Amino acid sequence: MATKKTSASDYSESSIRVLKGLEPVKQRPGMYTRTENPLHIIQEVIDNASDEALGGFAKNILVTLNADGSVSVEDDGRGIPVGLHPEEKVPTVEIVFTRLHAGGKFDKGSGGAYSFSGGLHGVGVSVTNALSSRLEITVWRKDEQGRGVHDIVFANGDVIEKLQSRAQGKDDKKSGTRVTVWPNAKYFDSAAIPQGELQRLLRSKAVLLPGVKVTLVNAKSGKDHDVQSWQYDQGLRGYLVESLAQASNADPVIPLFEGEQYASADAEGFAEGEGASWVVAWTEDGNVVRESYVNLIPTSAGGTHEAGLREGLFGAVKGFADMHSLLPKGVKLLPEDVFARVSFVLSAKVLDPQFQGQIKERLNSRDAVRLVAGFSKPALELWLNQHVDYGKKLAELVIKQAQSRLRSAQKVEKKKSSGVAVLPGKLTDCESDDVTRNELFLVEGDSAGGSAKMGRDKEFQAILPLRGKVLNSWETERDRLFANNEIHDIAVAIGVDPHGANDTPDLSGLRYGRICILSDADVDGSHIQVLLLTLFFKHFPQLIARGHIHVARPPLYRVDAPARGKKPAQKMYALDDGELEAIEDKLRKDGVKDGAWSIARFKGLGEMNAEQLWETTMNPDTRRLLPVALGNFGQDASHARFTMLMGKGEAAARRAWLEEHGNEAEADI
C-alpha cells in the first residue's frame, strides 16, 4: 500500500502542535514579560513578597544581588504552602512555579488567601521559572501542615531536585520564603538588571507599605556595606515631597491635598475595602511627578484609576470656581487645565483588577474611574471650602492654564477662518475649537446616532449619523464625489477637500483631530467600516497618513455576573467571542457556577443606551479605539489590495482570493 507523502504546505492533523506546561513562555517570552532585561521576572517574585506584606503577614523584604549573577528575594511572610495540592497531588509550591494560571490570587471570596493582590493571572512566577536556567526556593513554615524548612530546585522550569523537608530548631520561629533566580540570558536583550529601576521599584514598595522595611544588598560590588534600606512611616506624603524636591525646586502653590478612603461592607457597587489613597501637589513650574499603583503594582502607563483622580480633581475645582464666581467671561475649564500642573502619588486597591497585558503597565478596569473619582471629589470639595484662600489660589492657577490653552487654540482658528462651508444639518457639533482634542464620530444609523448624541461629551465630541451604506467610492472620480450626499456631508464636516496620495492638501481647515468610524460589531457594521475606509484611503489619504482616522470598537456582548463573596454584581463587556470566552473562563476561576451569569448580544448600536455607549465606546478613559495605519503593508500593496477587493471589474480575482482565504473568516450567521 502506497503511503501519501506530505509536503511542507500540507495542513493536516499533525500540523497542530500543543504546547504544554511552560513551553508557551519559552516559545514566546515577549507575550508574558519584558525581554529587554530580566528585571520584570524578578519583579514578579518581589510582587509576591509584597502581597504577603499587603495582607499584613510580612514586615521585611530583602533583595540580594548575588556575586554569581543570581538574585534572591526573601520575605518573612507565611511561606508558600508545601503540602500536596488536594486536586493535583503534587507539592503546592511546585504547582505555583510550574503551572500557568495557578496561584493564590484567584480565590478572592471570603476566606481567600489574598483579598487584594497585584497578581491576577497566576502567570507571574511560573514565567520567572520558565525563563531561568536555575531557580531555588526555601520555605519556612510554622503551621502544622508544613512546619519546618523546605527546599526545591528547578532548572529551565523543570524540577531537578524534588521537595526536601527538614525540621526547624525548637527556638527557630522563622517563617517566610526565599526565591533565588538565575535568569537565562538567551531570553533577554541584556542580562544586566538596571540598578536605578530596581531601586525605584523597591523604594515604591516601601512607600506603599508603611512600616515595612525593604532592603537591597549588592553582594556583586565586593563591598560588605553596599546595602540600601527604605522604610517610610509617613507613606505617600513623604515620598511625593522627596520626589518633587529631586524633580524641581518649585514649591507647591497650596499645601498638599491628601486623602484615603475605602468602601464599607454596605457600599453600593464596590467591594468592601476597595478604594484609594492619594497625595496631590500643584506647582506653577518645574517637572511634575506622577506615580500610580494598583494593589502595589506600579502602573507606569496609568489607566482608569488615574482617569478617576483627574475626574475627581476637575469636578471639585470646577465646582469651587463656579460657586465663588471666579471664572472670567469666555473661559471654560477643562479637565486638562486642572491636571496640567498636578503631581501625585496614587495607590488604588481594586479587588479584581483588569490590566492591559501581562506586564500590568496600565489598569483597564472601568469601575476604577468611578471608584477613585467618587472618593477624591467630595474630599477635595470639602478641603477647598474649608480653606477658601487656598482654593482661590488654586483656581487662579488653573484659570491661567485655561487662558493659555485658549490663546493657542485661537492662533489655529485665525488660519482657517476664511471660506467656511455651511455645515450639514444632521451634524451635532461639539463646543470646543481645539482641533487636537475634538473628535467626530461617523455613526451608522439614526437610532445609534441618537444614543451617541446623548452619551457623548458635547464639549469635544461631534456626531454625524449616516443613513444606510455609504457609496463604494473606489472608482468614483473626485469631481463626482459630492453628488453623493453622505460623502458630501462627511467632507464638509471634516473641513478637508478630497485629494490624491501624492497631493499636498490644505489641512488648515481640519475641524477634528480624530475621525472615528462607529458601526455595529456585526458583518453589516464591518461592511460600513470597509466602505468608509475605502473613501478615506482613496480620497483622503493624508488623514490616514497623519493618524486622524480611527475605528471605534463597540462590544458585541454584555455579561452580567452575580455578586460573589466580597465582589458585588458586575457588568462586563466583550468585543468578540474570544473575549467572551476569556470572561467566562475567569468567572469559572472565581468560583461562579456555569449558568449563574447571563449573556446579552447587542444586535446593533441602537440597542445600547447612551450610558452604555459612552462607557464602552466613547469615553477616552475606558474605550478601545483602533488607529488606522498602513503599517508594513505600504501604499502600493494597499492600493492593489483595495483594487482587488473594491474594484468593479475584479470579480474573478476576488473570487480566487476568497476561495484561498475564505476558511480563515469567522462567519457571523
C-alpha positions as CSV (number, residue, x, y, z in Angstrom):
1,M,0.0,0.0,0.0
2,A,1.5,3.4,-1.0
3,T,1.9,5.9,1.7
4,K,0.9,9.5,1.0
5,K,3.8,12.0,1.0
6,T,3.2,15.2,2.9
7,S,4.6,18.5,1.6
8,A,5.7,21.5,3.6
9,S,2.4,23.3,2.7
10,D,0.1,20.5,3.9
11,Y,-2.3,21.4,6.6
12,S,-3.3,18.3,8.5
13,E,-3.9,16.9,12.0
14,S,-0.2,16.6,12.6
15,S,0.3,20.3,11.8
16,I,-1.4,21.2,15.1
17,R,1.2,21.4,17.9
18,V,0.0,21.5,21.6
19,L,2.4,23.5,23.8
20,K,2.4,22.0,27.3
21,G,3.5,23.3,30.7
22,L,5.8,26.3,30.4
23,E,6.6,25.7,26.7
24,P,4.4,28.7,25.5
25,V,6.5,31.0,27.7
26,K,9.8,29.8,26.2
27,Q,8.5,29.9,22.7
28,R,7.1,33.5,23.0
29,P,8.6,35.1,26.1
30,G,7.6,38.6,24.9
31,M,3.9,37.7,25.4
32,Y,4.4,37.2,29.1
33,T,7.1,39.6,30.2
34,R,9.5,42.4,29.1
35,T,12.5,40.9,27.3
36,E,14.9,44.0,27.3
37,N,16.4,42.7,30.6
38,P,15.4,40.3,33.4
39,L,14.0,42.9,35.8
40,H,10.4,42.1,35.2
41,I,10.8,38.4,36.0
42,I,12.5,39.4,39.3
43,Q,9.7,41.9,39.9
44,E,7.2,39.0,39.7
45,V,8.9,37.5,42.8
46,I,9.1,40.8,44.6
47,D,5.4,41.3,43.9
48,N,4.6,38.0,45.6
49,A,6.6,39.1,48.7
50,S,4.8,42.5,48.6
51,D,1.4,40.8,48.5
52,E,2.3,39.0,51.8
53,A,3.2,42.4,53.3
54,L,0.0,44.0,51.9
55,G,-2.0,41.3,53.7
56,G,-0.2,42.1,56.9
57,F,1.8,38.9,57.1
58,A,5.3,40.2,56.3
59,K,7.3,43.1,57.8
60,N,10.6,42.7,55.8
61,I,11.5,42.2,52.2
62,L,15.2,41.5,51.4
63,V,16.5,41.5,47.8
64,T,20.1,40.4,47.2
65,L,22.2,40.7,44.0
66,N,24.5,37.7,44.4
67,A,28.1,37.6,43.2
68,D,27.3,34.7,40.8
69,G,24.7,36.8,38.9
70,S,21.6,35.4,40.6
71,V,19.1,37.4,42.6
72,S,17.5,36.4,45.9
73,V,14.1,37.7,47.2
74,E,13.3,36.8,50.8
75,D,10.3,37.8,52.9
76,D,9.1,36.9,56.5
77,G,5.5,36.1,55.4
78,R,3.6,32.8,55.8
79,G,5.7,30.8,53.4
80,I,4.3,29.3,50.2
81,P,2.3,26.1,51.1
82,V,4.3,23.0,50.6
83,G,1.8,20.2,51.3
84,L,0.2,18.2,48.5
85,H,-2.3,20.1,46.5
86,P,-5.7,18.5,47.1
87,E,-6.6,18.1,43.4
88,E,-3.2,17.8,41.7
89,K,-1.5,15.6,44.4
90,V,1.8,17.5,43.8
91,P,3.5,19.8,46.3
92,T,1.7,23.1,46.1
93,V,5.0,25.1,45.8
94,E,5.8,23.1,42.7
95,I,2.5,23.9,41.1
96,V,2.9,27.6,41.8
97,F,6.2,27.7,39.9
98,T,5.5,25.3,37.1
99,R,1.8,25.8,36.1
100,L,0.5,28.8,34.2
101,H,-2.8,30.1,35.6
102,A,-2.2,28.6,39.1
103,G,-1.9,30.8,42.2
104,G,-3.4,32.1,45.4
105,K,-4.9,35.2,43.8
106,F,-7.9,33.6,42.1
107,D,-9.7,32.7,45.3
108,K,-11.0,36.2,46.2
109,G,-14.1,35.2,48.1
110,S,-14.5,35.1,51.8
111,G,-11.6,33.2,53.3
112,G,-9.4,33.6,50.2
113,A,-5.6,33.8,50.8
114,Y,-5.4,37.2,49.1
115,S,-8.4,39.6,49.1
116,F,-6.3,42.3,47.3
117,S,-3.3,41.4,45.2
118,G,-1.4,42.6,42.2
119,G,-1.1,39.0,40.9
120,L,-4.2,38.2,38.9
121,H,-3.4,35.8,36.1
122,G,-1.5,33.2,38.1
123,V,1.2,33.6,35.4
124,G,3.9,35.6,37.2
125,V,6.4,33.4,39.0
126,S,5.9,30.4,36.6
127,V,7.2,32.7,33.9
128,T,10.1,33.6,36.1
129,N,10.8,29.9,36.4
130,A,10.5,29.2,32.7
131,L,13.0,31.9,31.8
132,S,15.6,31.0,34.4
133,S,18.4,28.5,34.0
134,R,18.1,27.7,37.7
135,L,15.7,28.6,40.5
136,E,16.0,27.6,44.1
137,I,13.3,28.0,46.8
138,T,13.5,27.7,50.5
139,V,10.3,27.9,52.5
140,W,10.0,28.3,56.3
141,R,6.5,27.3,57.6
142,K,5.1,27.5,61.1
143,D,1.8,25.7,60.6
144,E,1.2,22.0,61.2
145,Q,0.8,21.2,57.5
146,G,4.3,22.3,56.7
147,R,6.2,23.0,59.9
148,G,9.9,23.1,59.1
149,V,12.3,24.1,56.3
150,H,11.6,23.0,52.8
151,D,13.8,23.2,49.7
152,I,13.1,22.7,46.0
153,V,15.2,23.4,42.9
154,F,14.2,23.9,39.2
155,A,16.2,24.2,36.0
156,N,14.6,25.8,32.9
157,G,11.2,25.4,34.5
158,D,11.6,21.7,35.4
159,V,12.1,20.2,38.9
160,I,15.6,18.9,39.2
161,E,15.6,18.4,43.0
162,K,12.3,17.4,44.5
163,L,11.0,19.0,47.6
164,Q,13.1,18.1,50.6
165,S,11.9,18.9,54.2
166,R,13.8,19.2,57.4
167,A,12.8,20.1,60.9
168,Q,13.3,23.6,62.3
169,G,15.1,24.1,65.6
170,K,13.0,24.4,68.7
171,D,13.8,28.0,69.1
172,D,13.6,28.8,65.4
173,K,10.3,30.5,64.8
174,K,11.1,31.8,61.3
175,S,8.5,31.8,58.6
176,G,8.7,33.1,55.0
177,T,10.0,32.3,51.5
178,R,13.4,32.8,49.8
179,V,13.5,32.5,46.0
180,T,16.8,32.7,44.2
181,V,16.7,33.2,40.4
182,W,19.4,32.7,37.8
183,P,17.8,34.5,34.7
184,N,18.6,32.7,31.4
185,A,20.5,35.3,29.3
186,K,19.3,33.8,26.0
187,Y,15.7,35.2,26.5
188,F,16.8,38.8,27.2
189,D,18.5,41.6,25.1
190,S,20.7,42.3,28.0
191,A,21.4,40.1,31.1
192,A,22.1,43.2,33.3
193,I,19.4,44.3,35.7
194,P,19.1,48.1,35.6
195,Q,20.0,49.3,39.1
196,G,18.1,52.6,39.0
197,E,14.9,50.9,38.0
198,L,15.3,48.2,40.7
199,Q,15.9,50.8,43.4
200,R,12.9,52.8,42.3
201,L,10.7,49.7,42.4
202,L,11.9,48.7,45.9
203,R,11.5,52.2,47.2
204,S,8.0,52.4,45.9
205,K,7.1,49.2,47.6
206,A,8.3,50.7,50.9
207,V,6.3,53.8,50.3
208,L,3.1,51.8,49.7
209,L,3.7,49.5,52.6
210,P,4.1,51.9,55.6
211,G,6.2,50.3,58.3
212,V,7.6,47.5,56.0
213,K,11.3,47.5,55.6
214,V,12.6,46.9,52.1
215,T,16.4,46.2,51.7
216,L,18.6,45.8,48.7
217,V,22.0,44.2,49.2
218,N,24.5,44.3,46.4
219,A,26.9,41.4,47.0
220,K,28.3,41.7,43.5
221,S,30.0,45.0,44.3
222,G,32.5,43.3,46.7
223,K,31.7,45.8,49.5
224,D,30.3,44.5,52.7
225,H,28.4,47.7,53.4
226,D,26.7,48.1,50.0
227,V,23.2,48.0,51.5
228,Q,20.3,50.3,50.9
229,S,17.1,50.2,53.0
230,W,13.8,52.0,52.7
231,Q,11.1,52.3,55.4
232,Y,8.5,55.0,55.2
233,D,6.2,55.7,58.1
234,Q,4.6,58.7,56.5
235,G,3.9,56.9,53.3
236,L,2.8,58.7,50.2
237,R,3.2,62.2,51.5
238,G,6.9,61.8,52.4
239,Y,7.5,60.1,49.1
240,L,5.9,62.9,47.0
241,V,7.7,65.7,48.9
242,E,11.1,63.9,48.4
243,S,10.4,63.2,44.7
244,L,9.3,66.8,44.0
245,A,12.5,68.1,45.6
246,Q,14.5,65.9,43.3
247,A,12.5,66.7,40.2
248,S,12.3,70.5,40.6
249,N,12.8,73.3,43.1
250,A,9.3,74.6,42.7
251,D,7.2,74.8,45.8
252,P,3.6,73.7,45.7
253,V,1.1,76.5,45.2
254,I,-1.1,75.3,48.0
255,P,-0.5,72.7,50.8
256,L,-0.5,69.0,49.6
257,F,-4.0,67.5,49.3
258,E,-4.0,64.0,50.6
259,G,-6.8,61.5,51.4
260,E,-7.6,57.9,51.8
261,Q,-11.0,56.2,51.6
262,Y,-12.2,52.6,51.2
263,A,-15.6,51.2,50.6
264,S,-17.5,49.8,53.5
265,A,-19.3,46.5,53.6
266,D,-22.6,48.1,52.5
267,A,-21.2,50.3,49.7
268,E,-23.2,50.0,46.6
269,G,-21.4,48.8,43.5
270,F,-18.0,48.2,45.2
271,A,-16.5,45.5,47.3
272,E,-15.6,46.1,50.9
273,G,-12.0,47.5,51.1
274,E,-11.9,48.8,47.5
275,G,-10.7,52.4,47.3
276,A,-7.6,54.6,47.1
277,S,-5.1,56.7,49.0
278,W,-3.6,59.7,47.3
279,V,-1.5,62.8,47.7
280,V,-1.6,65.7,45.2
281,A,0.5,68.8,44.7
282,W,0.0,71.7,42.3
283,T,3.2,73.6,41.2
284,E,3.5,76.6,38.8
285,D,6.6,75.3,37.0
286,G,9.2,72.6,37.0
287,N,8.7,68.9,36.3
288,V,5.7,67.1,37.5
289,V,5.9,63.8,39.4
290,R,3.2,61.2,38.6
291,E,3.1,57.7,40.0
292,S,0.2,55.3,40.3
293,Y,-0.2,51.8,41.7
294,V,-2.9,49.2,41.9
295,N,-2.5,46.7,44.7
296,L,1.2,47.7,44.9
297,I,1.8,47.1,41.2
298,P,3.3,50.2,39.5
299,T,1.2,51.2,36.6
300,S,3.7,53.3,34.6
301,A,1.2,53.8,31.7
302,G,-1.6,55.0,34.1
303,G,-5.1,53.8,33.4
304,T,-8.6,54.1,34.7
305,H,-7.6,54.9,38.3
306,E,-5.6,57.9,37.2
307,A,-8.6,58.9,35.0
308,G,-10.7,58.7,38.1
309,L,-8.4,61.0,40.1
310,R,-8.4,63.5,37.2
311,E,-12.2,63.4,37.0
312,G,-12.5,63.9,40.8
313,L,-10.0,66.8,41.0
314,F,-11.6,68.5,38.0
315,G,-15.1,68.2,39.4
316,A,-14.1,69.6,42.7
317,V,-12.1,72.6,41.4
318,K,-14.7,73.5,38.7
319,G,-17.4,73.3,41.4
320,F,-15.4,75.6,43.7
321,A,-14.7,78.1,40.9
322,D,-18.4,78.2,39.9
323,M,-19.6,78.6,43.5
324,H,-17.3,81.6,44.0
325,S,-17.9,83.0,40.5
326,L,-14.1,83.0,39.8
327,L,-14.2,82.2,36.1
328,P,-13.6,85.2,33.7
329,K,-16.1,85.7,30.9
330,G,-15.5,83.3,28.0
331,V,-13.2,81.0,29.9
332,K,-14.4,77.4,30.3
333,L,-12.4,75.0,32.4
334,L,-11.4,71.6,31.0
335,P,-10.0,68.6,32.9
336,E,-6.5,69.1,31.4
337,D,-6.5,72.7,32.8
338,V,-6.8,71.3,36.3
339,F,-4.5,68.4,35.7
340,A,-1.7,70.1,33.7
341,R,0.4,71.2,36.8
342,V,-0.6,68.3,39.1
343,S,2.0,66.0,40.7
344,F,0.5,63.0,42.5
345,V,1.1,59.6,44.0
346,L,-2.0,57.4,43.8
347,S,-2.4,53.9,45.3
348,A,-5.6,52.2,44.5
349,K,-7.0,48.9,45.9
350,V,-9.1,47.0,43.4
351,L,-10.5,43.6,44.2
352,D,-10.3,42.2,40.7
353,P,-8.0,44.4,38.6
354,Q,-8.1,44.1,34.8
355,F,-4.7,45.1,33.4
356,Q,-3.6,45.7,29.8
357,G,-1.2,42.9,29.0
358,Q,0.7,40.6,31.4
359,I,3.2,43.2,32.4
360,K,0.4,45.2,34.0
361,E,1.6,48.7,32.9
362,R,-1.9,50.1,32.6
363,L,-5.2,49.5,34.6
364,N,-8.2,48.9,32.3
365,S,-10.9,48.2,35.0
366,R,-13.8,50.5,34.0
367,D,-15.2,50.7,37.6
368,A,-11.9,52.3,38.8
369,V,-12.8,55.6,37.2
370,R,-16.0,55.8,39.3
371,L,-14.3,54.4,42.4
372,V,-11.4,56.9,42.6
373,A,-13.5,59.9,41.3
374,G,-16.2,59.1,43.8
375,F,-13.8,59.3,46.8
376,S,-11.5,62.1,45.7
377,K,-14.0,64.7,44.5
378,P,-16.0,65.1,47.8
379,A,-12.8,65.1,49.8
380,L,-11.2,67.9,47.7
381,E,-14.5,69.9,47.7
382,L,-14.7,69.7,51.5
383,W,-11.0,70.7,51.8
384,L,-11.3,73.7,49.4
385,N,-14.4,75.0,51.1
386,Q,-12.6,74.8,54.5
387,H,-9.6,76.6,53.0
388,V,-11.1,79.2,50.7
389,D,-7.9,81.3,50.3
390,Y,-6.0,78.2,49.1
391,G,-9.0,77.4,46.9
392,K,-8.8,80.8,45.2
393,K,-5.0,80.4,44.7
394,L,-5.6,77.0,43.0
395,A,-8.4,78.5,40.8
396,E,-6.1,81.2,39.7
397,L,-3.5,78.7,38.6
398,V,-6.0,76.6,36.6
399,I,-7.6,79.7,35.0
400,K,-4.1,80.7,33.8
401,Q,-3.8,77.2,32.2
402,A,-7.2,77.6,30.5
403,Q,-6.4,81.0,29.2
404,S,-3.1,79.8,27.8
405,R,-4.9,76.9,26.1
406,L,-7.5,79.3,24.6
407,R,-4.8,81.6,23.2
408,S,-3.1,78.7,21.4
409,A,-6.4,77.4,20.0
410,Q,-7.3,80.9,18.7
411,K,-4.0,81.0,16.7
412,V,-5.1,77.9,14.9
413,E,-8.6,79.4,14.4
414,K,-7.4,82.5,12.7
415,K,-5.6,80.5,10.0
416,K,-8.8,78.6,9.0
417,S,-11.5,81.3,9.4
418,S,-11.9,82.2,5.7
419,G,-14.3,80.3,3.4
420,V,-16.1,78.1,5.9
421,A,-18.7,76.0,4.2
422,V,-22.2,75.6,5.7
423,L,-22.1,72.6,8.0
424,P,-24.5,69.7,7.3
425,G,-27.8,70.0,9.3
426,K,-27.6,66.5,10.7
427,L,-24.1,67.2,12.2
428,T,-24.3,67.6,16.0
429,D,-21.2,69.6,16.6
430,C,-19.1,70.0,19.7
431,E,-18.4,73.2,21.6
432,S,-14.6,73.2,21.7
433,D,-12.5,74.8,19.0
434,D,-9.4,72.8,20.0
435,V,-8.8,70.7,16.9
436,T,-6.2,68.5,18.6
437,R,-8.8,67.4,21.2
438,N,-12.0,67.4,19.1
439,E,-13.5,64.1,17.8
440,L,-16.0,63.3,15.1
441,F,-18.0,60.0,15.3
442,L,-19.4,58.8,11.9
443,V,-22.3,56.7,13.3
444,E,-24.2,54.0,11.5
445,G,-27.9,54.7,11.6
446,D,-30.1,57.4,13.2
447,S,-31.1,55.4,16.3
448,A,-27.4,54.8,17.2
449,G,-26.8,58.5,16.3
450,G,-29.4,59.4,19.0
451,S,-27.7,57.3,21.7
452,A,-24.3,58.7,20.7
453,K,-25.6,62.3,20.9
454,M,-27.0,61.7,24.4
455,G,-24.0,59.7,25.6
456,R,-21.1,61.9,24.2
457,D,-19.2,64.6,25.9
458,K,-20.6,67.6,24.0
459,E,-17.5,69.6,24.9
460,F,-15.3,67.9,22.3
461,Q,-17.3,65.1,20.6
462,A,-19.4,65.6,17.5
463,I,-21.8,63.2,15.9
464,L,-22.6,62.7,12.2
465,P,-25.2,59.9,11.7
466,L,-25.0,58.1,8.3
467,R,-28.2,56.8,6.7
468,G,-27.7,53.4,5.0
469,K,-24.5,52.3,3.4
470,V,-22.0,54.8,2.0
471,L,-21.2,54.6,-1.7
472,N,-18.3,52.4,-2.8
473,S,-16.1,55.3,-3.9
474,W,-13.1,53.3,-5.1
475,E,-13.8,54.1,-8.8
476,T,-15.7,57.4,-8.3
477,E,-14.0,60.4,-9.9
478,R,-13.1,63.1,-7.5
479,D,-15.4,65.7,-9.1
480,R,-18.3,63.3,-8.9
481,L,-17.9,62.5,-5.2
482,F,-20.1,65.3,-3.9
483,A,-23.1,64.0,-5.9
484,N,-23.4,61.6,-3.0
485,N,-25.0,63.3,0.0
486,E,-23.3,61.2,2.7
487,I,-19.8,61.8,1.3
488,H,-20.5,65.5,0.8
489,D,-21.6,65.8,4.4
490,I,-18.5,63.9,5.7
491,A,-16.1,66.1,3.7
492,V,-17.8,69.4,4.8
493,A,-17.9,68.3,8.4
494,I,-14.3,67.3,8.4
495,G,-13.2,70.5,6.7
496,V,-10.7,68.9,4.2
497,D,-11.2,68.6,0.5
498,P,-10.7,65.2,-1.3
499,H,-7.1,64.7,-2.6
500,G,-4.8,62.0,-4.0
501,A,-2.0,60.1,-2.4
502,N,0.7,62.3,-3.8
503,D,-1.1,65.6,-3.3
504,T,-0.3,68.1,-0.6
505,P,-3.8,69.2,0.5
506,D,-4.6,72.2,2.7
507,L,-5.3,70.7,6.1
508,S,-5.6,74.0,7.9
509,G,-9.4,73.7,7.8
510,L,-9.4,70.3,9.6
511,R,-12.0,70.5,12.3
512,Y,-11.4,67.3,14.2
513,G,-8.1,65.7,15.4
514,R,-9.8,62.3,15.5
515,I,-12.4,61.0,13.0
516,C,-13.9,57.8,14.4
517,I,-15.9,55.2,12.4
518,L,-18.6,53.9,14.8
519,S,-20.6,51.0,13.4
520,D,-22.2,47.8,14.7
521,A,-20.0,45.0,15.8
522,D,-21.5,42.6,13.2
523,V,-21.0,41.9,9.5
524,D,-23.0,44.8,8.3
525,G,-21.0,47.1,10.6
526,S,-17.8,45.7,9.2
527,H,-19.1,46.4,5.6
528,I,-19.8,50.0,6.5
529,Q,-16.3,50.3,8.0
530,V,-14.7,48.9,4.8
531,L,-16.7,51.4,2.7
532,L,-15.6,54.4,4.8
533,L,-12.0,53.2,4.9
534,T,-12.1,52.9,1.1
535,L,-13.3,56.5,1.0
536,F,-10.5,57.8,3.3
537,F,-7.8,55.7,1.7
538,K,-8.7,56.7,-1.9
539,H,-9.9,60.3,-1.5
540,F,-8.5,61.5,1.9
541,P,-5.2,59.6,2.2
542,Q,-3.4,62.3,4.2
543,L,-5.9,61.9,7.0
544,I,-4.8,58.2,7.3
545,A,-1.1,59.1,6.9
546,R,-1.3,61.7,9.8
547,G,-3.1,59.4,12.1
548,H,-6.5,61.2,12.1
549,I,-8.7,58.1,11.2
550,H,-9.8,55.6,13.9
551,V,-12.2,52.8,14.3
552,A,-14.3,52.7,17.4
553,R,-14.8,49.2,18.9
554,P,-18.2,48.7,20.5
555,P,-18.8,45.5,22.3
556,L,-20.7,42.6,20.9
557,Y,-21.7,41.1,24.3
558,R,-22.6,42.2,27.8
559,V,-22.1,39.7,30.6
560,D,-24.0,40.2,33.9
561,A,-22.3,38.3,36.7
562,P,-23.9,37.8,40.1
563,A,-22.4,39.0,43.4
564,R,-19.7,36.6,44.8
565,G,-18.0,36.8,48.1
566,K,-16.8,40.4,48.6
567,K,-17.3,41.2,44.9
568,P,-20.6,42.9,44.0
569,A,-22.6,42.1,40.9
570,Q,-20.7,43.1,37.7
571,K,-21.4,44.2,34.2
572,M,-18.6,43.2,31.8
573,Y,-18.3,43.8,28.0
574,A,-16.7,41.6,25.4
575,L,-15.6,42.8,21.9
576,D,-15.9,39.4,20.3
577,D,-16.3,35.6,21.0
578,G,-12.7,35.3,22.2
579,E,-13.1,38.0,24.9
580,L,-16.4,36.4,25.9
581,E,-14.7,33.1,26.4
582,A,-12.0,34.8,28.5
583,I,-14.6,36.5,30.7
584,E,-16.5,33.2,31.2
585,D,-13.2,31.4,31.9
586,K,-12.4,34.0,34.6
587,L,-15.8,33.8,36.2
588,R,-15.4,30.0,36.5
589,K,-12.0,30.5,38.1
590,D,-13.6,32.9,40.6
591,G,-15.9,30.1,41.6
592,V,-19.1,31.3,39.8
593,K,-21.1,28.3,38.6
594,D,-21.9,27.8,34.9
595,G,-25.2,29.4,34.1
596,A,-25.1,31.8,37.0
597,W,-24.2,34.7,34.7
598,S,-26.3,36.0,31.8
599,I,-25.1,37.0,28.3
600,A,-26.7,39.6,26.1
601,R,-25.7,40.0,22.5
602,F,-26.0,43.5,21.1
603,K,-27.7,43.3,17.7
604,G,-26.6,46.8,17.0
605,L,-25.5,50.2,18.5
606,G,-29.2,51.2,18.6
607,E,-29.8,48.6,21.4
608,M,-27.2,50.3,23.6
609,N,-28.4,53.1,25.8
610,A,-26.4,56.4,26.0
611,E,-24.7,55.4,29.2
612,Q,-23.5,52.0,27.9
613,L,-22.3,53.6,24.6
614,W,-20.3,56.2,26.5
615,E,-18.8,53.8,29.0
616,T,-17.7,51.2,26.4
617,T,-17.0,53.0,23.2
618,M,-16.8,56.8,23.6
619,N,-15.2,57.6,26.9
620,P,-11.5,58.2,26.2
621,D,-10.6,56.7,29.6
622,T,-12.3,53.4,29.1
623,R,-12.8,52.8,25.4
624,R,-10.6,50.9,23.0
625,L,-10.1,53.0,19.9
626,L,-8.2,51.5,16.9
627,P,-5.9,53.9,15.0
628,V,-5.9,53.2,11.2
629,A,-2.5,53.0,9.6
630,L,-0.9,51.2,6.6
631,G,1.7,49.5,8.8
632,N,4.2,47.3,6.9
633,F,1.8,46.9,4.0
634,G,2.8,50.1,2.3
635,Q,0.9,52.4,-0.1
636,D,1.3,50.4,-3.3
637,A,0.4,47.0,-1.8
638,S,-2.6,48.5,0.0
639,H,-3.7,50.1,-3.3
640,A,-3.5,46.8,-5.1
641,R,-5.5,45.0,-2.3
642,F,-8.2,47.7,-2.3
643,T,-8.5,47.4,-6.1
644,M,-8.9,43.7,-5.9
645,L,-11.5,43.9,-3.1
646,M,-13.5,47.0,-4.2
647,G,-12.9,47.3,-7.9
648,K,-16.0,46.6,-10.1
649,G,-14.0,44.6,-12.7
650,E,-12.2,42.4,-10.2
651,A,-14.8,39.7,-9.6
652,A,-12.6,36.9,-10.8
653,A,-9.6,38.0,-8.7
654,R,-11.9,38.5,-5.7
655,R,-13.4,35.0,-6.0
656,A,-9.9,33.4,-6.3
657,W,-8.8,35.3,-3.2
658,L,-11.9,34.4,-1.2
659,E,-11.5,30.7,-2.2
660,E,-7.9,30.8,-0.9
661,H,-8.6,32.7,2.3
662,G,-12.3,32.0,3.0
663,N,-11.7,29.4,5.6
664,E,-9.8,32.0,7.8
665,A,-13.0,34.0,8.3
666,E,-15.3,33.5,11.3
667,A,-18.8,33.7,9.8
668,D,-21.3,35.7,11.8
669,I,-24.5,33.9,10.6
